[in-house]
Amino acid sequence: MESQLRRYTPFRGPFDPCPPVPFKTYVVPPNQFITFQPPDLPQFSLQEALKYGTLWPALFSPYESKCKGGGK
Amino acid sequence: MEANPCDQRYYEMLEQLQTLDFALVELNLYLNTHPDDLRSIEQFNQLTQERTKLANQFQELYGPLQNFGRAYSKCPWEWNQTPWPWQV
């Protein structure tokens, strides 16, 4: 699966006060698919680990912010 | 010469310390659930040694990182001198 982002369309009622939102997104991080972390996973370098927020690339979840660019 | 805390070296060492600490936290949490993973334990011990050495170097130059007996102090007493962490 390419990215951890998934999409759904919120319910649209006949009396909605605002225009309908096309879709909303949510993130499903990799740790949802790894029940028990296997040993000896490849690791980031220490500097990268600090930047990415995890020591193992397999568990990294970008979780980009919605405000710059994203959103729609 | 009294090491001025706002020089480049100060921030470099702090960042390196932060990098080591983060990796150590990750490894520690990992090892809580993987007690038999020898490779990670070796990595953890190696990083701990590195972190202790770096912390000692830092404290030698710029004063204690922690107090209440977790770090030595020169004279005059260094703990309550500026800069404090939030001022750095």
N, CA and C atoms of all chains as a GROMACS GRO file, in nm:
protein
  480
    1MET      N    1   0.089  -0.117   0.000
    1MET     CA    2   0.000   0.000   0.000
    1MET      C    3   0.094   0.123   0.000
    2GLU      N    4   0.058   0.219  -0.078
    2GLU     CA    5   0.158   0.322  -0.108
    2GLU      C    6   0.178   0.414   0.011
    3SER      N    7   0.066   0.471   0.060
    3SER     CA    8   0.092   0.564   0.172
    3SER      C    9   0.002   0.524   0.286
    4GLN      N   10   0.024   0.583   0.401
    4GLN     CA   11  -0.052   0.541   0.518
    4GLN      C   12  -0.181   0.621   0.530
    5LEU      N   13  -0.208   0.701   0.427
    5LEU     CA   14  -0.326   0.789   0.434
    5LEU      C   15  -0.446   0.715   0.379
    6ARG      N   16  -0.557   0.723   0.449
    6ARG     CA   17  -0.680   0.666   0.396
    6ARG      C   18  -0.786   0.772   0.395
    7ARG      N   19  -0.888   0.749   0.321
    7ARG     CA   20  -0.986   0.854   0.294
    7ARG      C   21  -1.126   0.805   0.319
    8TYR      N   22  -1.212   0.893   0.362
    8TYR     CA   23  -1.353   0.852   0.371
    8TYR      C   24  -1.438   0.975   0.342
    9THR      N   25  -1.561   0.949   0.305
    9THR     CA   26  -1.650   1.063   0.275
    9THR      C   27  -1.746   1.079   0.391
   10PRO      N   28  -1.747   1.195   0.455
   10PRO     CA   29  -1.839   1.214   0.568
   10PRO      C   30  -1.985   1.214   0.520
   11PHE      N   31  -2.075   1.185   0.612
   11PHE     CA   32  -2.217   1.176   0.579
   11PHE      C   33  -2.267   1.311   0.532
   12ARG      N   34  -2.354   1.312   0.429
   12ARG     CA   35  -2.411   1.438   0.380
   12ARG      C   36  -2.561   1.432   0.401
   13GLY      N   37  -2.611   1.522   0.490
   13GLY     CA   38  -2.754   1.521   0.520
   13GLY      C   39  -2.825   1.624   0.436
   14PRO      N   40  -2.954   1.610   0.419
   14PRO     CA   41  -3.031   1.707   0.340
   14PRO      C   42  -3.030   1.845   0.404
   15PHE      N   43  -3.010   1.853   0.537
   15PHE     CA   44  -3.016   1.985   0.601
   15PHE      C   45  -2.879   2.035   0.641
   16ASP      N   46  -2.773   1.989   0.572
   16ASP     CA   47  -2.638   2.033   0.610
   16ASP      C   48  -2.627   2.185   0.594
   17PRO      N   49  -2.581   2.258   0.698
   17PRO     CA   50  -2.570   2.404   0.685
   17PRO      C   51  -2.458   2.444   0.590
   18CYS      N   52  -2.354   2.360   0.577
   18CYS     CA   53  -2.239   2.403   0.497
   18CYS      C   54  -2.228   2.314   0.374
   19PRO      N   55  -2.150   2.360   0.273
   19PRO     CA   56  -2.133   2.275   0.154
   19PRO      C   57  -2.064   2.144   0.194
   20PRO      N   58  -2.098   2.034   0.125
   20PRO     CA   59  -2.043   1.902   0.165
   20PRO      C   60  -1.893   1.896   0.147
   21VAL      N   61  -1.827   1.830   0.243
   21VAL     CA   62  -1.682   1.810   0.234
   21VAL      C   63  -1.658   1.691   0.140
   22PRO      N   64  -1.574   1.704   0.038
   22PRO     CA   65  -1.555   1.590  -0.055
   22PRO      C   66  -1.506   1.465   0.017
   23PHE      N   67  -1.398   1.477   0.093
   23PHE     CA   68  -1.350   1.360   0.167
   23PHE      C   69  -1.264   1.408   0.282
   24LYS      N   70  -1.246   1.322   0.380
   24LYS     CA   71  -1.152   1.351   0.488
   24LYS      C   72  -1.051   1.238   0.492
   25THR      N   73  -0.930   1.267   0.546
   25THR     CA   74  -0.828   1.160   0.545
   25THR      C   75  -0.786   1.127   0.687
   26TYR      N   76  -0.737   1.005   0.706
   26TYR     CA   77  -0.678   0.967   0.835
   26TYR      C   78  -0.559   0.877   0.806
   27VAL      N   79  -0.469   0.866   0.908
   27VAL     CA   80  -0.343   0.794   0.887
   27VAL      C   81  -0.350   0.660   0.957
   28VAL      N   82  -0.304   0.555   0.889
   28VAL     CA   83  -0.292   0.424   0.954
   28VAL      C   84  -0.143   0.393   0.959
   29PRO      N   85  -0.079   0.416   1.075
   29PRO     CA   86   0.067   0.400   1.081
   29PRO      C   87   0.110   0.255   1.073
   30PRO      N   88   0.234   0.228   1.035
   30PRO     CA   89   0.280   0.090   1.018
   30PRO      C   90   0.271   0.006   1.145
   31ASN      N   91   0.272   0.071   1.261
   31ASN     CA   92   0.270  -0.014   1.380
   31ASN      C   93   0.135  -0.083   1.398
   32GLN      N   94   0.037  -0.045   1.314
   32GLN     CA   95  -0.091  -0.118   1.320
   32GLN      C   96  -0.077  -0.255   1.254
   33PHE      N   97   0.023  -0.270   1.170
   33PHE     CA   98   0.035  -0.395   1.094
   33PHE      C   99   0.145  -0.485   1.148
   34ILE      N  100   0.221  -0.432   1.244
   34ILE     CA  101   0.328  -0.517   1.300
   34ILE      C  102   0.285  -0.552   1.442
   35THR      N  103   0.239  -0.675   1.464
   35THR     CA  104   0.192  -0.708   1.599
   35THR      C  105   0.309  -0.708   1.695
   36PHE      N  106   0.416  -0.783   1.660
   36PHE     CA  107   0.531  -0.786   1.751
   36PHE      C  108   0.653  -0.752   1.669
   37GLN      N  109   0.726  -0.650   1.710
   37GLN     CA  110   0.838  -0.600   1.629
   37GLN      C  111   0.945  -0.708   1.617
   38PRO      N  112   0.979  -0.749   1.494
   38PRO     CA  113   1.082  -0.853   1.479
   38PRO      C  114   1.218  -0.796   1.518
   39PRO      N  115   1.311  -0.879   1.566
   39PRO     CA  116   1.445  -0.828   1.600
   39PRO      C  117   1.523  -0.792   1.474
   40ASP      N  118   1.630  -0.716   1.493
   40ASP     CA  119   1.725  -0.682   1.386
   40ASP      C  120   1.659  -0.615   1.267
   41LEU      N  121   1.565  -0.527   1.295
   41LEU     CA  122   1.512  -0.446   1.184
   41LEU      C  123   1.619  -0.345   1.143
   42PRO      N  124   1.622  -0.304   1.015
   42PRO     CA  125   1.720  -0.202   0.978
   42PRO      C  126   1.693  -0.072   1.054
   43GLN      N  127   1.801   0.002   1.084
   43GLN     CA  128   1.784   0.122   1.167
   43GLN      C  129   1.827   0.246   1.090
   44PHE      N  130   1.772   0.361   1.130
   44PHE     CA  131   1.819   0.491   1.080
   44PHE      C  132   1.955   0.520   1.144
   45SER      N  133   2.028   0.617   1.085
   45SER     CA  134   2.145   0.668   1.160
   45SER      C  135   2.088   0.751   1.276
   46LEU      N  136   2.171   0.779   1.376
   46LEU     CA  137   2.120   0.844   1.498
   46LEU      C  138   2.061   0.981   1.466
   47GLN      N  139   2.128   1.055   1.376
   47GLN     CA  140   2.076   1.189   1.345
   47GLN      C  141   1.940   1.175   1.277
   48GLU      N  142   1.933   1.083   1.182
   48GLU     CA  143   1.805   1.063   1.112
   48GLU      C  144   1.698   1.018   1.210
   49ALA      N  145   1.735   0.931   1.304
   49ALA     CA  146   1.636   0.880   1.399
   49ALA      C  147   1.575   0.997   1.475
   50LEU      N  148   1.661   1.092   1.514
   50LEU     CA  149   1.608   1.207   1.588
   50LEU      C  150   1.514   1.287   1.499
   51LYS      N  151   1.549   1.297   1.369
   51LYS     CA  152   1.467   1.378   1.278
   51LYS      C  153   1.335   1.307   1.252
   52TYR      N  154   1.340   1.176   1.226
   52TYR     CA  155   1.219   1.104   1.187
   52TYR      C  156   1.137   1.062   1.308
   53GLY      N  157   1.196   1.062   1.425
   53GLY     CA  158   1.116   1.032   1.542
   53GLY      C  159   1.105   0.886   1.573
   54THR      N  160   1.185   0.802   1.500
   54THR     CA  161   1.187   0.661   1.536
   54THR      C  162   1.320   0.602   1.490
   55LEU      N  163   1.360   0.495   1.552
   55LEU     CA  164   1.491   0.437   1.520
   55LEU      C  165   1.480   0.346   1.399
   56TRP      N  166   1.359   0.299   1.368
   56TRP     CA  167   1.342   0.199   1.263
   56TRP      C  168   1.257   0.252   1.148
   57PRO      N  169   1.311   0.253   1.024
   57PRO     CA  170   1.233   0.303   0.911
   57PRO      C  171   1.100   0.230   0.895
   58ALA      N  172   1.096   0.102   0.935
   58ALA     CA  173   0.973   0.024   0.915
   58ALA      C  174   0.860   0.082   0.997
   59LEU      N  175   0.890   0.155   1.103
   59LEU     CA  176   0.785   0.207   1.191
   59LEU      C  177   0.757   0.355   1.167
   60PHE      N  178   0.826   0.412   1.070
   60PHE     CA  179   0.814   0.557   1.051
   60PHE      C  180   0.680   0.593   0.989
   61SER      N  181   0.614   0.697   1.044
   61SER     CA  182   0.488   0.742   0.984
   61SER      C  183   0.501   0.892   0.958
   62PRO      N  184   0.497   0.936   0.830
   62PRO     CA  185   0.523   1.077   0.800
   62PRO      C  186   0.425   1.171   0.867
   63TYR      N  187   0.296   1.140   0.860
   63TYR     CA  188   0.192   1.222   0.924
   63TYR      C  189   0.214   1.370   0.892
   64GLU      N  190   0.212   1.402   0.760
   64GLU     CA  191   0.236   1.543   0.721
   64GLU      C  192   0.128   1.632   0.782
   65SER      N  193   0.168   1.758   0.801
   65SER     CA  194   0.069   1.851   0.858
   65SER      C  195  -0.029   1.890   0.749
   66LYS      N  196  -0.152   1.912   0.785
   66LYS     CA  197  -0.256   1.940   0.685
   66LYS      C  198  -0.252   2.085   0.641
   67CYS      N  199  -0.193   2.174   0.722
   67CYS     CA  200  -0.214   2.315   0.691
   67CYS      C  201  -0.129   2.357   0.572
   68LYS      N  202  -0.007   2.315   0.560
   68LYS     CA  203   0.072   2.365   0.445
   68LYS      C  204   0.040   2.280   0.323
   69GLY      N  205  -0.041   2.332   0.235
   69GLY     CA  206  -0.062   2.258   0.111
   69GLY      C  207  -0.173   2.157   0.122
   70GLY      N  208  -0.165   2.061   0.210
   70GLY     CA  209  -0.259   1.946   0.211
   70GLY      C  210  -0.401   1.991   0.234
   71GLY      N  211  -0.478   1.908   0.306
   71GLY     CA  212  -0.613   1.950   0.345
   71GLY      C  213  -0.718   1.900   0.249
   72LYS      N  214  -0.731   1.952   0.132
   72LYS     CA  215  -0.842   1.912   0.042
   72LYS      C  216  -0.818   1.774  -0.016
   73MET      N  217   4.025   2.949   3.061
   73MET     CA  218   3.932   3.050   3.004
   73MET      C  219   3.791   2.990   3.030
   74GLU      N  220   3.703   3.072   3.082
   74GLU     CA  221   3.568   3.024   3.114
   74GLU      C  222   3.493   3.001   2.982
   75ALA      N  223   3.444   2.879   2.963
   75ALA     CA  224   3.380   2.849   2.834
   75ALA      C  225   3.247   2.925   2.829
   76ASN      N  226   3.234   3.007   2.726
   76ASN     CA  227   3.109   3.086   2.716
   76ASN      C  228   2.999   2.993   2.666
   77PRO      N  229   2.891   2.977   2.741
   77PRO     CA  230   2.789   2.877   2.706
   77PRO      C  231   2.720   2.902   2.573
   78CYS      N  232   2.738   3.023   2.516
   78CYS     CA  233   2.661   3.045   2.393
   78CYS      C  234   2.747   3.022   2.269
   79ASP      N  235   2.861   2.953   2.287
   79ASP     CA  236   2.941   2.933   2.165
   79ASP      C  237   2.893   2.808   2.092
   80GLN      N  238   2.940   2.791   1.973
   80GLN     CA  239   2.891   2.686   1.883
   80GLN      C  240   2.905   2.548   1.947
   81ARG      N  241   3.015   2.526   2.013
   81ARG     CA  242   3.047   2.394   2.070
   81ARG      C  243   2.935   2.350   2.164
   82TYR      N  244   2.883   2.448   2.240
   82TYR     CA  245   2.779   2.419   2.340
   82TYR      C  246   2.659   2.355   2.272
   83TYR      N  247   2.618   2.414   2.162
   83TYR     CA  248   2.496   2.364   2.096
   83TYR      C  249   2.523   2.233   2.024
   84GLU      N  250   2.644   2.221   1.971
   84GLU     CA  251   2.676   2.095   1.902
   84GLU      C  252   2.671   1.979   2.000
   85MET      N  253   2.733   2.000   2.116
   85MET     CA  254   2.736   1.890   2.214
   85MET      C  255   2.596   1.860   2.264
   86LEU      N  256   2.516   1.966   2.283
   86LEU     CA  257   2.378   1.943   2.331
   86LEU      C  258   2.299   1.863   2.229
   87GLU      N  259   2.319   1.897   2.100
   87GLU     CA  260   2.242   1.825   1.997
   87GLU      C  261   2.288   1.679   1.991
   88GLN      N  262   2.418   1.659   2.002
   88GLN     CA  263   2.469   1.522   1.999
   88GLN      C  264   2.415   1.443   2.119
   89LEU      N  265   2.407   1.513   2.232
   89LEU     CA  266   2.355   1.448   2.353
   89LEU      C  267   2.208   1.411   2.331
   90GLN      N  268   2.136   1.502   2.267
   90GLN     CA  269   1.993   1.477   2.243
   90GLN      C  270   1.976   1.358   2.149
   91THR      N  271   2.064   1.352   2.047
   91THR     CA  272   2.056   1.241   1.952
   91THR      C  273   2.078   1.109   2.023
   92LEU      N  274   2.181   1.104   2.107
   92LEU     CA  275   2.211   0.981   2.180
   92LEU      C  276   2.097   0.946   2.274
   93ASP      N  277   2.045   1.047   2.343
   93ASP     CA  278   1.938   1.019   2.439
   93ASP      C  279   1.816   0.962   2.369
   94PHE      N  280   1.784   1.016   2.252
   94PHE     CA  281   1.665   0.966   2.182
   94PHE      C  282   1.684   0.820   2.144
   95ALA      N  283   1.801   0.789   2.088
   95ALA     CA  284   1.826   0.651   2.048
   95ALA      C  285   1.821   0.560   2.169
   96LEU      N  286   1.871   0.609   2.282
   96LEU     CA  287   1.872   0.526   2.403
   96LEU      C  288   1.730   0.502   2.452
   97VAL      N  289   1.645   0.604   2.443
   97VAL     CA  290   1.506   0.584   2.485
   97VAL      C  291   1.440   0.480   2.396
   98GLU      N  292   1.463   0.492   2.264
   98GLU     CA  293   1.401   0.397   2.171
   98GLU      C  294   1.447   0.255   2.204
   99LEU      N  295   1.578   0.240   2.222
   99LEU     CA  296   1.632   0.106   2.246
   99LEU      C  297   1.583   0.052   2.379
  100ASN      N  298   1.573   0.141   2.477
  100ASN     CA  299   1.528   0.096   2.609
  100ASN      C  300   1.386   0.041   2.600
  101LEU      N  301   1.298   0.117   2.533
  101LEU     CA  302   1.159   0.071   2.520
  101LEU      C  303   1.153  -0.058   2.441
  102TYR      N  304   1.239  -0.066   2.337
  102TYR     CA  305   1.240  -0.188   2.255
  102TYR      C  306   1.284  -0.308   2.339
  103LEU      N  307   1.387  -0.284   2.421
  103LEU     CA  308   1.442  -0.396   2.499
  103LEU      C  309   1.349  -0.440   2.611
  104ASN      N  310   1.256  -0.349   2.651
  104ASN     CA  311   1.159  -0.392   2.752
  104ASN      C  312   1.079  -0.512   2.703
  105THR      N  313   1.055  -0.514   2.572
  105THR     CA  314   0.972  -0.624   2.520
  105THR      C  315   1.056  -0.727   2.446
  106HIS      N  316   1.186  -0.701   2.432
  106HIS     CA  317   1.271  -0.798   2.362
  106HIS      C  318   1.395  -0.825   2.447
  107PRO      N  319   1.376  -0.888   2.562
  107PRO     CA  320   1.490  -0.899   2.654
  107PRO      C  321   1.607  -0.981   2.602
  108ASP      N  322   1.582  -1.068   2.501
  108ASP     CA  323   1.692  -1.157   2.461
  108ASP      C  324   1.766  -1.106   2.338
  109ASP      N  325   1.736  -0.984   2.296
  109ASP     CA  326   1.796  -0.938   2.171
  109ASP      C  327   1.937  -0.887   2.201
  110LEU      N  328   2.036  -0.975   2.186
  110LEU     CA  329   2.172  -0.943   2.229
  110LEU      C  330   2.227  -0.823   2.151
  111ARG      N  331   2.202  -0.822   2.020
  111ARG     CA  332   2.261  -0.716   1.938
  111ARG      C  333   2.215  -0.579   1.988
  112SER      N  334   2.085  -0.569   2.020
  112SER     CA  335   2.035  -0.440   2.067
  112SER      C  336   2.093  -0.406   2.203
  113ILE      N  337   2.113  -0.507   2.285
  113ILE     CA  338   2.170  -0.480   2.418
  113ILE      C  339   2.311  -0.426   2.402
  114GLU      N  340   2.387  -0.487   2.310
  114GLU     CA  341   2.524  -0.438   2.288
  114GLU      C  342   2.520  -0.294   2.238
  115GLN      N  343   2.426  -0.268   2.145
  115GLN     CA  344   2.415  -0.131   2.093
  115GLN      C  345   2.379  -0.035   2.205
  116PHE      N  346   2.286  -0.080   2.291
  116PHE     CA  347   2.243   0.005   2.402
  116PHE      C  348   2.361   0.036   2.494
  117ASN      N  349   2.438  -0.066   2.527
  117ASN     CA  350   2.552  -0.044   2.618
  117ASN      C  351   2.655   0.048   2.554
  118GLN      N  352   2.676   0.028   2.424
  118GLN     CA  353   2.776   0.110   2.356
  118GLN      C  354   2.730   0.256   2.354
  119LEU      N  355   2.601   0.277   2.327
  119LEU     CA  356   2.549   0.415   2.325
  119LEU      C  357   2.551   0.475   2.464
  120THR      N  358   2.523   0.394   2.565
  120THR     CA  359   2.526   0.446   2.703
  120THR      C  360   2.665   0.493   2.738
  121GLN      N  361   2.765   0.413   2.699
  121GLN     CA  362   2.903   0.452   2.729
  121GLN      C  363   2.935   0.584   2.658
  122GLU      N  364   2.892   0.592   2.532
  122GLU     CA  365   2.920   0.713   2.455
  122GLU      C  366   2.851   0.834   2.518
  123ARG      N  367   2.726   0.812   2.562
  123ARG     CA  368   2.650   0.921   2.620
  123ARG      C  369   2.713   0.968   2.750
  124THR      N  370   2.758   0.874   2.832
  124THR     CA  371   2.821   0.913   2.958
  124THR      C  372   2.947   0.993   2.933
  125LYS      N  373   3.026   0.948   2.835
  125LYS     CA  374   3.151   1.019   2.804
  125LYS      C  375   3.118   1.161   2.759
  126LEU      N  376   3.020   1.173   2.670
  126LEU     CA  377   2.986   1.305   2.617
  126LEU      C  378   2.931   1.395   2.728
  127ALA      N  379   2.848   1.337   2.815
  127ALA     CA  380   2.790   1.418   2.923
  127ALA      C  381   2.902   1.467   3.015
  128ASN      N  382   2.998   1.379   3.043
  128ASN     CA  383   3.108   1.423   3.130
  128ASN      C  384   3.187   1.536   3.065
  129GLN      N  385   3.212   1.520   2.934
  129GLN     CA  386   3.284   1.628   2.864
  129GLN      C  387   3.207   1.759   2.875
  130PHE      N  388   3.078   1.750   2.850
  130PHE     CA  389   2.995   1.870   2.852
  130PHE      C  390   2.996   1.934   2.990
  131GLN      N  391   2.981   1.851   3.090
  131GLN     CA  392   2.973   1.904   3.226
  131GLN      C  393   3.107   1.961   3.271
  132GLU      N  394   3.214   1.906   3.217
  132GLU     CA  395   3.347   1.961   3.249
  132GLU      C  396   3.357   2.103   3.194
  133LEU      N  397   3.300   2.123   3.076
  133LEU     CA  398   3.313   2.255   3.012
  133LEU      C  399   3.209   2.353   3.062
  134TYR      N  400   3.084   2.310   3.070
  134TYR     CA  401   2.976   2.408   3.086
  134TYR      C  402   2.897   2.391   3.214
  135GLY      N  403   2.939   2.301   3.302
  135GLY     CA  404   2.865   2.291   3.426
  135GLY      C  405   2.768   2.175   3.424
  136PRO      N  406   2.705   2.149   3.538
  136PRO     CA  407   2.623   2.028   3.554
  136PRO      C  408   2.499   2.030   3.466
  137LEU      N  409   2.463   1.910   3.418
  137LEU     CA  410   2.338   1.894   3.343
  137LEU      C  411   2.225   1.861   3.439
  138GLN      N  412   2.260   1.785   3.544
  138GLN     CA  413   2.159   1.750   3.644
  138GLN      C  414   2.218   1.779   3.782
  139ASN      N  415   2.128   1.791   3.878
  139ASN     CA  416   2.181   1.824   4.011
  139ASN      C  417   2.147   1.712   4.109
  140PHE      N  418   2.148   1.746   4.236
  140PHE     CA  419   2.119   1.652   4.344
  140PHE      C  420   2.210   1.529   4.336
  141GLY      N  421   2.340   1.555   4.308
  141GLY     CA  422   2.436   1.447   4.314
  141GLY      C  423   2.452   1.371   4.185
  142ARG      N  424   2.391   1.418   4.078
  142ARG     CA  425   2.408   1.347   3.952
  142ARG      C  426   2.521   1.408   3.869
  143ALA      N  427   2.579   1.519   3.921
  143ALA     CA  428   2.690   1.580   3.847
  143ALA      C  429   2.778   1.655   3.946
  144TYR      N  430   2.906   1.664   3.910
  144TYR     CA  431   2.998   1.738   3.997
  144TYR      C  432   2.984   1.887   3.970
  145SER      N  433   3.047   1.967   4.060
  145SER     CA  434   3.045   2.111   4.035
  145SER      C  435   3.180   2.170   4.072
  146LYS      N  436   3.217   2.272   3.996
  146LYS     CA  437   3.341   2.343   4.033
  146LYS      C  438   3.305   2.448   4.136
  147CYS      N  439   3.404   2.530   4.174
  147CYS     CA  440   3.379   2.639   4.266
  147CYS      C  441   3.394   2.768   4.188
  148PRO      N  442   3.307   2.868   4.188
  148PRO     CA  443   3.184   2.872   4.269
  148PRO      C  444   3.079   2.776   4.216
  149TRP      N  445   2.977   2.752   4.300
  149TRP     CA  446   2.869   2.656   4.272
  149TRP      C  447   2.807   2.686   4.138
  150GLU      N  448   2.797   2.588   4.054
  150GLU     CA  449   2.758   2.614   3.915
  150GLU      C  450   2.611   2.589   3.888
  151TRP      N  451   2.542   2.516   3.977
  151TRP     CA  452   2.410   2.472   3.939
  151TRP      C  453   2.315   2.588   3.910
  152ASN      N  454   2.316   2.691   3.993
  152ASN     CA  455   2.214   2.794   3.974
  152ASN      C  456   2.265   2.909   3.887
  153GLN      N  457   2.373   2.882   3.812
  153GLN     CA  458   2.419   2.990   3.722
  153GLN      C  459   2.345   2.980   3.588
  154THR      N  460   2.336   3.094   3.521
  154THR     CA  461   2.273   3.093   3.387
  154THR      C  462   2.372   3.028   3.289
  155PRO      N  463   2.334   2.987   3.168
  155PRO     CA  464   2.196   2.984   3.122
  155PRO      C  465   2.122   2.861   3.171
  156TRP      N  466   1.995   2.882   3.200
  156TRP     CA  467   1.907   2.769   3.232
  156TRP      C  468   1.857   2.710   3.102
  157PRO      N  469   1.804   2.584   3.108
  157PRO     CA  470   1.765   2.517   2.984
  157PRO      C  471   1.670   2.600   2.899
  158TRP      N  472   1.578   2.672   2.963
  158TRP     CA  473   1.479   2.744   2.881
  158TRP      C  474   1.539   2.871   2.824
  159GLN      N  475   1.661   2.910   2.878
  159GLN     CA  476   1.723   3.032   2.824
  159GLN      C  477   1.816   3.000   2.708
  160VAL      N  478   1.850   2.874   2.695
  160VAL     CA  479   1.953   2.839   2.596
  160VAL      C  480   1.900   2.861   2.455
   0.00000   0.00000   0.00000
